[in-house]
């Protein structure tokens, strides 16, 4: 391969690296502010994040939809190993998905989740934290009008609404261990 061919071949890779770096720079990070948002909890209806954070820190688990196997495993594990510790710390655990509440209720009941499982159908948090990516056909699965799914992520915000920890996993890696989330608190 000639030097010119190597340079021409390398250009798209560098462009992809720049695009990836630009995306990473826009993702939620410590110091960002939690937006004022209303989510739709699968059983309770509207919940206001501003009101909820007044009573404790928030741990937000972003997942794509109720039938996602990696998310199901993490949500179930968090019920057993994370939720009890958070309750002792007066912190709230919220699983957040763009899927409609009626479909999220199924995962909440199947795993007997004690914490909030909430819909973000208007992508208020997903867009504010730049966690969304286009997934053609996802609108049918979500029961929503948009085909945007969030990257798997855990965001911890304190009572003042400041993000203290953000763990975004766009590479498909497993959700963080409960011990990592507790350490962030």
N, C-alpha and C positions, 0 to 999 in steps of 0.2 A: 504494500500500500504506500502510495506517495505521501509526502508531507502535506500537500494541498488537500488530498482526499481525507487525511486524518483530521485536518483543521475543519473541513466542511462537515465531517461526521461529528466532530466534537461540539459544534455550535448548537445543535438542538439540545444536547445534554446540558450545556451551560444555561441555555434558555429555560429548560425545565427546572434546573437548580435555582435559578433566579425566581421563577414563578413559585416554587416551593418555599423559598426563603421569604418571599413577599406574603404568602399565606400564613406562614409561621409567625411573622411579625404582627399580623393583625389578630391572631387568636387571643383569647382572654389570658390575662397574666396577673400576678399579684400587683396590687395597687389600683387596678381597675375598680369601678363602682358597679354595684349590683343595681340594675335598672328597677324602677318602680313597675312592677308587672302583676297582672292577675292571671293565675293559672286555673285550670279546671280540674279539680281533684276527682278521681274516678267515682268515689262514693259521696263526697261532701259538696261538690259544686265549686264555686269560685273561692279561691284562697288568695289573699293579698300578701305578697312577699314583704312589703313594708311593715305590715302589722305583725307578721310572723317573726321577723327578725328582731322586733322589740323584745321578744321573750327568749331569744337565744340565737346563737350562731346558726348558719344554714349550711348544710352539706347537700349539694345538688349533684345527682347522678344523671347524666344525660345518656339516653339509650334510644335506639331507632324505633322499635315497635315491640308489641307484646310477644310475638313469636320468635324473636331473635334469641337463639340458643346461648351465645356468649353473655348477653344481657341477663337472660333468665338465671343462669348460673350465678352471676354476680349479685343480682337482686336477692336471690335466695340466701346466698352466703352472708350478705350484709344484714339480712333479717336476724340471723343467728349470732353473728360475730361482731357486728358494728352497731346496730340499733340499740341494744341494751347499754352499751358504753356511752353512746350519745345521749340517751335519756338521762343517765346519771350526771352528764355534763350540761344539762339544759340546752342541748343543741338539737336541731330538727333535721331529719333526713327526708329528702324529697327526691323521688325518681321522676325525671322529666322526659317526655317524649312528644313529638308532634302528632302522634296518633290520637284519634278522637277518644274521649273519656269512656264511651261504651265499650270500646275494644280493649282499653287499658284495664277495665274492671276485671276482665278475665284473668290477667296475669296476677293481679292483686289477690284474687280469691284462690287461684291455683297454688300459690306459694304462701298463702295466709300471711301476707305482708301487713305489719302493724303500722308502718310509716306511710306517708303521703305518696301516692302515685298520681302524678298530675300531667295533664295535657297542656301543651304549648302550641295550640293549633294555629295561632297567628304568628308564631315564631318570634315572639317578643324577646325571650332570653337567647334563643338560638342565634338570632340575627345580632343582638347586642354583643354577644360574646364571639361572633364570627365563627361559629361551630358548624354551620350548615354546608352541605354539599349537594349538588343536584344528582338525583337517582331516578332516571327515567322509569315511569310506571309506579313509583312509590305512592302516588296519590291514591291509587286504588287500594293498596294495602293499608294506608293510613286512614282512609275515609275522609281525606282532606282535599283541598283544591290545589295544593302545591306538592311537588315531588322533591322536597328537601328533607334530608335526614341529617341528624347531628353526628359528628364524630363522637365516639365513646369518650366521655370526659367526666371528671370529678372536679367540682369547683366548691371551695370553702370560702364563705363570706362571714365576717364578724357582725356583731350587732349594729355597728354603724353603717353597714352596707359596703364595706371595703373588702375586695377579694384578697384573701390571705394566702390562698394556695390554688393552683390550677394544674391539673394533670390531664392533658389531651392526648388521645391515642389514635391518630389518623392512620397508623401503620397496621391496625388490626390486632395490636397486642392486647393481652387480657387486661381487664380492669385492675386497678391497684388493690393491694391487700388492705383489709381493714386496719391493720397496724400502721400502714403508711398514712392513711387518712387521719387516724387518731393522732399521730405525730404532728400532722399539719395543724391540728386544733391547738 
